[in-house]
Amino acid sequence: MARVIVDVMPKPEILDPQGKAVHGALPRLGFDGVIDVRQGKRFELEMDGEITDAILEEVAKIAETLLSNPVIEDYTVKVDV
C-alpha cells in the first residue's frame, strides 16, 4: 500500500478569507512576523499496489474533477515516502 498526497490551494489571485482571518488573529495571540497566510486542503489517498505514472495521472484526474475547483484552486500531487 502506498499513499499519495493531494494539496489544494486557492489560486494566488483568489481572495482567501479564512487565511486572512488566521493572519489577523496571529498578532493578537502573540505571534509576530507572519507576512501572509493562505489556507487550503490536504487529501491523503491510500493506493493499492505500487505507485506508477498511470496511478499518478489517475490521481491528478481525481484532484481535478472531485477534490478541487480548477477555476479557483490549484493542486499538487506527490507520493508520500
mmCIF file as gemmi writes it, N, C-alpha and C atoms, coordinates in Angstrom:
data_model
loop_
_atom_site.group_PDB
_atom_site.id
_atom_site.type_symbol
_atom_site.label_atom_id
_atom_site.label_alt_id
_atom_site.label_comp_id
_atom_site.label_asym_id
_atom_site.label_entity_id
_atom_site.label_seq_id
_atom_site.pdbx_PDB_ins_code
_atom_site.Cartn_x
_atom_site.Cartn_y
_atom_site.Cartn_z
_atom_site.occupancy
_atom_site.B_iso_or_equiv
_atom_site.pdbx_formal_charge
_atom_site.auth_seq_id
_atom_site.auth_asym_id
_atom_site.pdbx_PDB_model_num
ATOM 1 N N . MET Axp A 1 ? 0.837 -1.18 0 1 0 ? 1 A 1
ATOM 2 C CA . MET Axp A 1 ? 0 0 0 1 0 ? 1 A 1
ATOM 3 C C . MET Axp A 1 ? 0.883 1.245 0 1 0 ? 1 A 1
ATOM 4 N N . ALA Axp A 2 ? 0.488 2.235 -0.77 1 0 ? 2 A 1
ATOM 5 C CA . ALA Axp A 2 ? 1.23 3.488 -0.832 1 0 ? 2 A 1
ATOM 6 C C . ALA Axp A 2 ? 0.265 4.652 -0.667 1 0 ? 2 A 1
ATOM 7 N N . ARG Axp A 3 ? 0.793 5.781 -0.264 1 0 ? 3 A 1
ATOM 8 C CA . ARG Axp A 3 ? -0.037 6.964 -0.019 1 0 ? 3 A 1
ATOM 9 C C . ARG Axp A 3 ? 0.353 8.063 -1.007 1 0 ? 3 A 1
ATOM 10 N N . VAL Axp A 4 ? -0.661 8.682 -1.579 1 0 ? 4 A 1
ATOM 11 C CA . VAL Axp A 4 ? -0.469 9.831 -2.454 1 0 ? 4 A 1
ATOM 12 C C . VAL Axp A 4 ? -1.128 11.026 -1.781 1 0 ? 4 A 1
ATOM 13 N N . ILE Axp A 5 ? -0.422 12.15 -1.754 1 0 ? 5 A 1
ATOM 14 C CA . ILE Axp A 5 ? -0.915 13.376 -1.123 1 0 ? 5 A 1
ATOM 15 C C . ILE Axp A 5 ? -1.357 14.348 -2.207 1 0 ? 5 A 1
ATOM 16 N N . VAL Axp A 6 ? -2.555 14.899 -2.045 1 0 ? 6 A 1
ATOM 17 C CA . VAL Axp A 6 ? -3.042 15.959 -2.926 1 0 ? 6 A 1
ATOM 18 C C . VAL Axp A 6 ? -3.254 17.2 -2.067 1 0 ? 6 A 1
ATOM 19 N N . ASP Axp A 7 ? -2.498 18.255 -2.368 1 0 ? 7 A 1
ATOM 20 C CA . ASP Axp A 7 ? -2.667 19.537 -1.687 1 0 ? 7 A 1
ATOM 21 C C . ASP Axp A 7 ? -3.415 20.476 -2.621 1 0 ? 7 A 1
ATOM 22 N N . VAL Axp A 8 ? -4.474 21.092 -2.115 1 0 ? 8 A 1
ATOM 23 C CA . VAL Axp A 8 ? -5.307 22.005 -2.894 1 0 ? 8 A 1
ATOM 24 C C . VAL Axp A 8 ? -5.235 23.378 -2.232 1 0 ? 8 A 1
ATOM 25 N N . MET Axp A 9 ? -4.891 24.386 -3.029 1 0 ? 9 A 1
ATOM 26 C CA . MET Axp A 9 ? -4.766 25.752 -2.515 1 0 ? 9 A 1
ATOM 27 C C . MET Axp A 9 ? -5.514 26.723 -3.428 1 0 ? 9 A 1
ATOM 28 N N . PRO Axp A 10 ? -6.037 27.805 -2.858 1 0 ? 10 A 1
ATOM 29 C CA . PRO Axp A 10 ? -6.635 28.825 -3.72 1 0 ? 10 A 1
ATOM 30 C C . PRO Axp A 10 ? -5.56 29.405 -4.646 1 0 ? 10 A 1
ATOM 31 N N . LYS Axp A 11 ? -5.946 29.717 -5.858 1 0 ? 11 A 1
ATOM 32 C CA . LYS Axp A 11 ? -5.005 30.356 -6.781 1 0 ? 11 A 1
ATOM 33 C C . LYS Axp A 11 ? -4.572 31.693 -6.183 1 0 ? 11 A 1
ATOM 34 N N . PRO Axp A 12 ? -3.363 32.154 -6.503 1 0 ? 12 A 1
ATOM 35 C CA . PRO Axp A 12 ? -2.845 33.385 -5.882 1 0 ? 12 A 1
ATOM 36 C C . PRO Axp A 12 ? -3.756 34.602 -6.056 1 0 ? 12 A 1
ATOM 37 N N . GLU Axp A 13 ? -4.46 34.68 -7.172 1 0 ? 13 A 1
ATOM 38 C CA . GLU Axp A 13 ? -5.308 35.851 -7.428 1 0 ? 13 A 1
ATOM 39 C C . GLU Axp A 13 ? -6.677 35.767 -6.747 1 0 ? 13 A 1
ATOM 40 N N . ILE Axp A 14 ? -6.981 34.651 -6.113 1 0 ? 14 A 1
ATOM 41 C CA . ILE Axp A 14 ? -8.27 34.462 -5.434 1 0 ? 14 A 1
ATOM 42 C C . ILE Axp A 14 ? -8.148 34.9 -3.979 1 0 ? 14 A 1
ATOM 43 N N . LEU Axp A 15 ? -9.109 35.682 -3.523 1 0 ? 15 A 1
ATOM 44 C CA . LEU Axp A 15 ? -9.134 36.089 -2.116 1 0 ? 15 A 1
ATOM 45 C C . LEU Axp A 15 ? -9.305 34.862 -1.228 1 0 ? 15 A 1
ATOM 46 N N . ASP Axp A 16 ? -8.664 34.893 -0.071 1 0 ? 16 A 1
ATOM 47 C CA . ASP Axp A 16 ? -8.715 33.778 0.876 1 0 ? 16 A 1
ATOM 48 C C . ASP Axp A 16 ? -9.159 34.304 2.24 1 0 ? 16 A 1
ATOM 49 N N . PRO Axp A 17 ? -10.482 34.421 2.468 1 0 ? 17 A 1
ATOM 50 C CA . PRO Axp A 17 ? -10.953 34.999 3.728 1 0 ? 17 A 1
ATOM 51 C C . PRO Axp A 17 ? -10.546 34.192 4.961 1 0 ? 17 A 1
ATOM 52 N N . GLN Axp A 18 ? -10.462 32.873 4.856 1 0 ? 18 A 1
ATOM 53 C CA . GLN Axp A 18 ? -10.038 32.077 6.014 1 0 ? 18 A 1
ATOM 54 C C . GLN Axp A 18 ? -8.577 32.342 6.334 1 0 ? 18 A 1
ATOM 55 N N . GLY Axp A 19 ? -7.754 32.419 5.315 1 0 ? 19 A 1
ATOM 56 C CA . GLY Axp A 19 ? -6.342 32.745 5.529 1 0 ? 19 A 1
ATOM 57 C C . GLY Axp A 19 ? -6.178 34.134 6.133 1 0 ? 19 A 1
ATOM 58 N N . LYS Axp A 20 ? -6.98 35.09 5.663 1 0 ? 20 A 1
ATOM 59 C CA . LYS Axp A 20 ? -6.918 36.454 6.209 1 0 ? 20 A 1
ATOM 60 C C . LYS Axp A 20 ? -7.341 36.475 7.673 1 0 ? 20 A 1
ATOM 61 N N . ALA Axp A 21 ? -8.362 35.684 8.027 1 0 ? 21 A 1
ATOM 62 C CA . ALA Axp A 21 ? -8.814 35.627 9.421 1 0 ? 21 A 1
ATOM 63 C C . ALA Axp A 21 ? -7.717 35.063 10.318 1 0 ? 21 A 1
ATOM 64 N N . VAL Axp A 22 ? -7.058 34.011 9.862 1 0 ? 22 A 1
ATOM 65 C CA . VAL Axp A 22 ? -5.956 33.434 10.643 1 0 ? 22 A 1
ATOM 66 C C . VAL Axp A 22 ? -4.824 34.446 10.762 1 0 ? 22 A 1
ATOM 67 N N . HIS Axp A 23 ? -4.508 35.11 9.658 1 0 ? 23 A 1
ATOM 68 C CA . HIS Axp A 23 ? -3.435 36.111 9.672 1 0 ? 23 A 1
ATOM 69 C C . HIS Axp A 23 ? -3.748 37.233 10.657 1 0 ? 23 A 1
ATOM 70 N N . GLY Axp A 24 ? -5.003 37.657 10.701 1 0 ? 24 A 1
ATOM 71 C CA . GLY Axp A 24 ? -5.394 38.713 11.627 1 0 ? 24 A 1
ATOM 72 C C . GLY Axp A 24 ? -5.343 38.281 13.085 1 0 ? 24 A 1
ATOM 73 N N . ALA Axp A 25 ? -5.574 37 13.344 1 0 ? 25 A 1
ATOM 74 C CA . ALA Axp A 25 ? -5.577 36.504 14.72 1 0 ? 25 A 1
ATOM 75 C C . ALA Axp A 25 ? -4.173 36.285 15.28 1 0 ? 25 A 1
ATOM 76 N N . LEU Axp A 26 ? -3.211 36.031 14.428 1 0 ? 26 A 1
ATOM 77 C CA . LEU Axp A 26 ? -1.863 35.706 14.904 1 0 ? 26 A 1
ATOM 78 C C . LEU Axp A 26 ? -1.252 36.775 15.814 1 0 ? 26 A 1
ATOM 79 N N . PRO Axp A 27 ? -1.264 38.06 15.429 1 0 ? 27 A 1
ATOM 80 C CA . PRO Axp A 27 ? -0.677 39.062 16.327 1 0 ? 27 A 1
ATOM 81 C C . PRO Axp A 27 ? -1.416 39.167 17.667 1 0 ? 27 A 1
ATOM 82 N N . ARG Axp A 28 ? -2.729 38.976 17.637 1 0 ? 28 A 1
ATOM 83 C CA . ARG Axp A 28 ? -3.498 39.029 18.886 1 0 ? 28 A 1
ATOM 84 C C . ARG Axp A 28 ? -3.124 37.89 19.824 1 0 ? 28 A 1
ATOM 85 N N . LEU Axp A 29 ? -2.606 36.813 19.256 1 0 ? 29 A 1
ATOM 86 C CA . LEU Axp A 29 ? -2.188 35.663 20.061 1 0 ? 29 A 1
ATOM 87 C C . LEU Axp A 29 ? -0.696 35.689 20.382 1 0 ? 29 A 1
ATOM 88 N N . GLY Axp A 30 ? -0.039 36.768 19.985 1 0 ? 30 A 1
ATOM 89 C CA . GLY Axp A 30 ? 1.368 36.923 20.314 1 0 ? 30 A 1
ATOM 90 C C . GLY Axp A 30 ? 2.341 36.382 19.28 1 0 ? 30 A 1
ATOM 91 N N . PHE Axp A 31 ? 1.86 36.043 18.093 1 0 ? 31 A 1
ATOM 92 C CA . PHE Axp A 31 ? 2.735 35.535 17.034 1 0 ? 31 A 1
ATOM 93 C C . PHE Axp A 31 ? 2.994 36.636 16.018 1 0 ? 31 A 1
ATOM 94 N N . ASP Axp A 32 ? 4.23 37.093 15.945 1 0 ? 32 A 1
ATOM 95 C CA . ASP Axp A 32 ? 4.591 38.173 15.031 1 0 ? 32 A 1
ATOM 96 C C . ASP Axp A 32 ? 5.477 37.635 13.912 1 0 ? 32 A 1
ATOM 97 N N . GLY Axp A 33 ? 5.579 38.407 12.858 1 0 ? 33 A 1
ATOM 98 C CA . GLY Axp A 33 ? 6.5 38.068 11.781 1 0 ? 33 A 1
ATOM 99 C C . GLY Axp A 33 ? 5.882 37.291 10.634 1 0 ? 33 A 1
ATOM 100 N N . VAL Axp A 34 ? 4.615 36.901 10.732 1 0 ? 34 A 1
ATOM 101 C CA . VAL Axp A 34 ? 3.97 36.188 9.629 1 0 ? 34 A 1
ATOM 102 C C . VAL Axp A 34 ? 3.449 37.225 8.646 1 0 ? 34 A 1
ATOM 103 N N . ILE Axp A 35 ? 3.907 37.145 7.412 1 0 ? 35 A 1
ATOM 104 C CA . ILE Axp A 35 ? 3.54 38.133 6.403 1 0 ? 35 A 1
ATOM 105 C C . ILE Axp A 35 ? 2.185 37.843 5.778 1 0 ? 35 A 1
ATOM 106 N N . ASP Axp A 36 ? 1.885 36.573 5.535 1 0 ? 36 A 1
ATOM 107 C CA . ASP Axp A 36 ? 0.618 36.212 4.901 1 0 ? 36 A 1
ATOM 108 C C . ASP Axp A 36 ? 0.269 34.77 5.267 1 0 ? 36 A 1
ATOM 109 N N . VAL Axp A 37 ? -1.011 34.439 5.165 1 0 ? 37 A 1
ATOM 110 C CA . VAL Axp A 37 ? -1.487 33.078 5.413 1 0 ? 37 A 1
ATOM 111 C C . VAL Axp A 37 ? -2.469 32.727 4.305 1 0 ? 37 A 1
ATOM 112 N N . ARG Axp A 38 ? -2.305 31.548 3.738 1 0 ? 38 A 1
ATOM 113 C CA . ARG Axp A 38 ? -3.258 31.002 2.781 1 0 ? 38 A 1
ATOM 114 C C . ARG Axp A 38 ? -3.703 29.648 3.329 1 0 ? 38 A 1
ATOM 115 N N . GLN Axp A 39 ? -4.976 29.39 3.306 1 0 ? 39 A 1
ATOM 116 C CA . GLN Axp A 39 ? -5.49 28.132 3.831 1 0 ? 39 A 1
ATOM 117 C C . GLN Axp A 39 ? -5.964 27.255 2.681 1 0 ? 39 A 1
ATOM 118 N N . GLY Axp A 40 ? -5.613 25.983 2.745 1 0 ? 40 A 1
ATOM 119 C CA . GLY Axp A 40 ? -6.011 25.04 1.705 1 0 ? 40 A 1
ATOM 120 C C . GLY Axp A 40 ? -6.518 23.739 2.299 1 0 ? 40 A 1
ATOM 121 N N . LYS Axp A 41 ? -6.496 22.704 1.455 1 0 ? 41 A 1
ATOM 122 C CA . LYS Axp A 41 ? -6.969 21.385 1.852 1 0 ? 41 A 1
ATOM 123 C C . LYS Axp A 41 ? -5.893 20.359 1.523 1 0 ? 41 A 1
ATOM 124 N N . ARG Axp A 42 ? -5.832 19.303 2.314 1 0 ? 42 A 1
ATOM 125 C CA . ARG Axp A 42 ? -4.904 18.196 2.071 1 0 ? 42 A 1
ATOM 126 C C . ARG Axp A 42 ? -5.701 16.901 2.056 1 0 ? 42 A 1
ATOM 127 N N . PHE Axp A 43 ? -5.468 16.106 1.027 1 0 ? 43 A 1
ATOM 128 C CA . PHE Axp A 43 ? -6.108 14.796 0.902 1 0 ? 43 A 1
ATOM 129 C C . PHE Axp A 43 ? -5.021 13.735 0.867 1 0 ? 43 A 1
ATOM 130 N N . GLU Axp A 44 ? -5.217 12.657 1.609 1 0 ? 44 A 1
ATOM 131 C CA . GLU Axp A 44 ? -4.3 11.528 1.598 1 0 ? 44 A 1
ATOM 132 C C . GLU Axp A 44 ? -5.045 10.33 1.022 1 0 ? 44 A 1
ATOM 133 N N . LEU Axp A 45 ? -4.573 9.828 -0.106 1 0 ? 45 A 1
ATOM 134 C CA . LEU Axp A 45 ? -5.206 8.702 -0.775 1 0 ? 45 A 1
ATOM 135 C C . LEU Axp A 45 ? -4.331 7.47 -0.603 1 0 ? 45 A 1
ATOM 136 N N . GLU Axp A 46 ? -4.87 6.444 0.036 1 0 ? 46 A 1
ATOM 137 C CA . GLU Axp A 46 ? -4.17 5.167 0.174 1 0 ? 46 A 1
ATOM 138 C C . GLU Axp A 46 ? -4.439 4.373 -1.107 1 0 ? 46 A 1
ATOM 139 N N . MET Axp A 47 ? -3.368 4.022 -1.799 1 0 ? 47 A 1
ATOM 140 C CA . MET Axp A 47 ? -3.489 3.346 -3.078 1 0 ? 47 A 1
ATOM 141 C C . MET Axp A 47 ? -3.051 1.893 -2.941 1 0 ? 47 A 1
ATOM 142 N N . ASP Axp A 48 ? -3.704 1.031 -3.695 1 0 ? 48 A 1
ATOM 143 C CA . ASP Axp A 48 ? -3.365 -0.386 -3.697 1 0 ? 48 A 1
ATOM 144 C C . ASP Axp A 48 ? -2.214 -0.612 -4.673 1 0 ? 48 A 1
ATOM 145 N N . GLY Axp A 49 ? -1.168 -1.237 -4.216 1 0 ? 49 A 1
ATOM 146 C CA . GLY Axp A 49 ? -0.04 -1.557 -5.08 1 0 ? 49 A 1
ATOM 147 C C . GLY Axp A 49 ? 0.971 -0.431 -5.185 1 0 ? 49 A 1
ATOM 148 N N . GLU Axp A 50 ? 1.837 -0.587 -6.172 1 0 ? 50 A 1
ATOM 149 C CA . GLU Axp A 50 ? 2.924 0.348 -6.396 1 0 ? 50 A 1
ATOM 150 C C . GLU Axp A 50 ? 2.426 1.605 -7.106 1 0 ? 50 A 1
ATOM 151 N N . ILE Axp A 51 ? 3.066 2.726 -6.827 1 0 ? 51 A 1
ATOM 152 C CA . ILE Axp A 51 ? 2.687 3.977 -7.479 1 0 ? 51 A 1
ATOM 153 C C . ILE Axp A 51 ? 3.421 4.071 -8.82 1 0 ? 51 A 1
ATOM 154 N N . THR Axp A 52 ? 2.642 4.126 -9.879 1 0 ? 52 A 1
ATOM 155 C CA . THR Axp A 52 ? 3.185 4.254 -11.228 1 0 ? 52 A 1
ATOM 156 C C . THR Axp A 52 ? 2.767 5.6 -11.811 1 0 ? 52 A 1
ATOM 157 N N . ASP Axp A 53 ? 3.309 5.928 -12.975 1 0 ? 53 A 1
ATOM 158 C CA . ASP Axp A 53 ? 2.898 7.158 -13.652 1 0 ? 53 A 1
ATOM 159 C C . ASP Axp A 53 ? 1.409 7.133 -13.976 1 0 ? 53 A 1
ATOM 160 N N . ALA Axp A 54 ? 0.888 5.959 -14.328 1 0 ? 54 A 1
ATOM 161 C CA . ALA Axp A 54 ? -0.543 5.838 -14.632 1 0 ? 54 A 1
ATOM 162 C C . ALA Axp A 54 ? -1.388 6.121 -13.393 1 0 ? 54 A 1
ATOM 163 N N . ILE Axp A 55 ? -0.953 5.637 -12.247 1 0 ? 55 A 1
ATOM 164 C CA . ILE Axp A 55 ? -1.668 5.907 -10.987 1 0 ? 55 A 1
ATOM 165 C C . ILE Axp A 55 ? -1.649 7.395 -10.692 1 0 ? 55 A 1
ATOM 166 N N . LEU Axp A 56 ? -0.495 8.031 -10.854 1 0 ? 56 A 1
ATOM 167 C CA . LEU Axp A 56 ? -0.395 9.473 -10.589 1 0 ? 56 A 1
ATOM 168 C C . LEU Axp A 56 ? -1.268 10.28 -11.546 1 0 ? 56 A 1
ATOM 169 N N . GLU Axp A 57 ? -1.374 9.838 -12.8 1 0 ? 57 A 1
ATOM 170 C CA . GLU Axp A 57 ? -2.271 10.509 -13.747 1 0 ? 57 A 1
ATOM 171 C C . GLU Axp A 57 ? -3.723 10.365 -13.307 1 0 ? 57 A 1
ATOM 172 N N . GLU Axp A 58 ? -4.076 9.18 -12.817 1 0 ? 58 A 1
ATOM 173 C CA . GLU Axp A 58 ? -5.441 8.956 -12.329 1 0 ? 58 A 1
ATOM 174 C C . GLU Axp A 58 ? -5.739 9.833 -11.111 1 0 ? 58 A 1
ATOM 175 N N . VAL Axp A 59 ? -4.784 9.931 -10.198 1 0 ? 59 A 1
ATOM 176 C CA . VAL Axp A 59 ? -4.969 10.783 -9.025 1 0 ? 59 A 1
ATOM 177 C C . VAL Axp A 59 ? -5.107 12.245 -9.45 1 0 ? 59 A 1
ATOM 178 N N . ALA Axp A 60 ? -4.352 12.662 -10.45 1 0 ? 60 A 1
ATOM 179 C CA . ALA Axp A 60 ? -4.483 14.036 -10.954 1 0 ? 60 A 1
ATOM 180 C C . ALA Axp A 60 ? -5.885 14.274 -11.51 1 0 ? 60 A 1
ATOM 181 N N . LYS Axp A 61 ? -6.455 13.29 -12.197 1 0 ? 61 A 1
ATOM 182 C CA . LYS Axp A 61 ? -7.826 13.418 -12.694 1 0 ? 61 A 1
ATOM 183 C C . LYS Axp A 61 ? -8.818 13.51 -11.54 1 0 ? 61 A 1
ATOM 184 N N . ILE Axp A 62 ? -8.576 12.707 -10.489 1 0 ? 62 A 1
ATOM 185 C CA . ILE Axp A 62 ? -9.426 12.776 -9.294 1 0 ? 62 A 1
ATOM 186 C C . ILE Axp A 62 ? -9.351 14.167 -8.681 1 0 ? 62 A 1
ATOM 187 N N . ALA Axp A 63 ? -8.129 14.684 -8.575 1 0 ? 63 A 1
ATOM 188 C CA . ALA Axp A 63 ? -7.935 16.013 -7.981 1 0 ? 63 A 1
ATOM 189 C C . ALA Axp A 63 ? -8.638 17.083 -8.804 1 0 ? 63 A 1
ATOM 190 N N . GLU Axp A 64 ? -8.555 16.975 -10.128 1 0 ? 64 A 1
ATOM 191 C CA . GLU Axp A 64 ? -9.136 17.998 -10.988 1 0 ? 64 A 1
ATOM 192 C C . GLU Axp A 64 ? -10.653 17.933 -11.032 1 0 ? 64 A 1
ATOM 193 N N . THR Axp A 65 ? -11.226 16.728 -10.943 1 0 ? 65 A 1
ATOM 194 C CA . THR Axp A 65 ? -12.676 16.604 -11.09 1 0 ? 65 A 1
ATOM 195 C C . THR Axp A 65 ? -13.443 16.583 -9.779 1 0 ? 65 A 1
ATOM 196 N N . LEU Axp A 66 ? -12.799 16.158 -8.691 1 0 ? 66 A 1
ATOM 197 C CA . LEU Axp A 66 ? -13.543 15.998 -7.436 1 0 ? 66 A 1
ATOM 198 C C . LEU Axp A 66 ? -12.953 16.792 -6.272 1 0 ? 66 A 1
ATOM 199 N N . LEU Axp A 67 ? -11.643 16.768 -6.12 1 0 ? 67 A 1
ATOM 200 C CA . LEU Axp A 67 ? -11.028 17.34 -4.92 1 0 ? 67 A 1
ATOM 201 C C . LEU Axp A 67 ? -10.812 18.848 -5.002 1 0 ? 67 A 1
ATOM 202 N N . SER Axp A 68 ? -10.797 19.398 -6.207 1 0 ? 68 A 1
ATOM 203 C CA . SER Axp A 68 ? -10.553 20.829 -6.351 1 0 ? 68 A 1
ATOM 204 C C . SER Axp A 68 ? -11.543 21.445 -7.324 1 0 ? 68 A 1
ATOM 205 N N . ASN Axp A 69 ? -11.607 22.757 -7.279 1 0 ? 69 A 1
ATOM 206 C CA . ASN Axp A 69 ? -12.338 23.53 -8.278 1 0 ? 69 A 1
ATOM 207 C C . ASN Axp A 69 ? -11.274 24.22 -9.126 1 0 ? 69 A 1
ATOM 208 N N . PRO Axp A 70 ? -10.966 23.683 -10.318 1 0 ? 70 A 1
ATOM 209 C CA . PRO Axp A 70 ? -9.839 24.209 -11.086 1 0 ? 70 A 1
ATOM 210 C C . PRO Axp A 70 ? -9.984 25.667 -11.518 1 0 ? 70 A 1
ATOM 211 N N . VAL Axp A 71 ? -11.166 26.225 -11.414 1 0 ? 71 A 1
ATOM 212 C CA . VAL Axp A 71 ? -11.348 27.637 -11.752 1 0 ? 71 A 1
ATOM 213 C C . VAL Axp A 71 ? -10.683 28.526 -10.709 1 0 ? 71 A 1
ATOM 214 N N . ILE Axp A 72 ? -10.763 28.124 -9.429 1 0 ? 72 A 1
ATOM 215 C CA . ILE Axp A 72 ? -10.241 28.983 -8.355 1 0 ? 72 A 1
ATOM 216 C C . ILE Axp A 72 ? -9.148 28.33 -7.516 1 0 ? 72 A 1
ATOM 217 N N . GLU Axp A 73 ? -8.832 27.047 -7.786 1 0 ? 73 A 1
ATOM 218 C CA . GLU Axp A 73 ? -7.849 26.342 -6.959 1 0 ? 73 A 1
ATOM 219 C C . GLU Axp A 73 ? -6.798 25.651 -7.834 1 0 ? 73 A 1
ATOM 220 N N . ASP Axp A 74 ? -5.587 25.573 -7.297 1 0 ? 74 A 1
ATOM 221 C CA . ASP Axp A 74 ? -4.511 24.777 -7.873 1 0 ? 74 A 1
ATOM 222 C C . ASP Axp A 74 ? -4.309 23.557 -6.989 1 0 ? 74 A 1
ATOM 223 N N . TYR Axp A 75 ? -3.739 22.512 -7.553 1 0 ? 75 A 1
ATOM 224 C CA . TYR Axp A 75 ? -3.459 21.32 -6.749 1 0 ? 75 A 1
ATOM 225 C C . TYR Axp A 75 ? -2.091 20.764 -7.125 1 0 ? 75 A 1
ATOM 226 N N . THR Axp A 76 ? -1.508 20.051 -6.172 1 0 ? 76 A 1
ATOM 227 C CA . THR Axp A 76 ? -0.273 19.315 -6.428 1 0 ? 76 A 1
ATOM 228 C C . THR Axp A 76 ? -0.487 17.876 -5.977 1 0 ? 76 A 1
ATOM 229 N N . VAL Axp A 77 ? 0.15 16.957 -6.67 1 0 ? 77 A 1
ATOM 230 C CA . VAL Axp A 77 ? 0.073 15.538 -6.356 1 0 ? 77 A 1
ATOM 231 C C . VAL Axp A 77 ? 1.485 15.063 -6.077 1 0 ? 77 A 1
ATOM 232 N N . LYS Axp A 78 ? 1.683 14.376 -4.934 1 0 ? 78 A 1
ATOM 233 C CA . LYS Axp A 78 ? 3.002 13.83 -4.632 1 0 ? 78 A 1
ATOM 234 C C . LYS Axp A 78 ? 2.855 12.516 -3.881 1 0 ? 78 A 1
ATOM 235 N N . VAL Axp A 79 ? 3.866 11.696 -4.009 1 0 ? 79 A 1
ATOM 236 C CA . VAL Axp A 79 ? 3.893 10.41 -3.334 1 0 ? 79 A 1
ATOM 237 C C . VAL Axp A 79 ? 4.473 10.619 -1.945 1 0 ? 79 A 1
ATOM 238 N N . ASP Axp A 80 ? 3.798 10.092 -0.936 1 0 ? 80 A 1
ATOM 239 C CA . ASP Axp A 80 ? 4.279 10.179 0.444 1 0 ? 80 A 1
ATOM 240 C C . ASP Axp A 80 ? 5.298 9.07 0.659 1 0 ? 80 A 1
ATOM 241 N N . VAL Axp A 81 ? 6.517 9.46 0.972 1 0 ? 81 A 1
ATOM 242 C CA . VAL Axp A 81 ? 7.572 8.451 1.19 1 0 ? 81 A 1
ATOM 243 C C . VAL Axp A 81 ? 7.92 8.325 2.641 1 0 ? 81 A 1
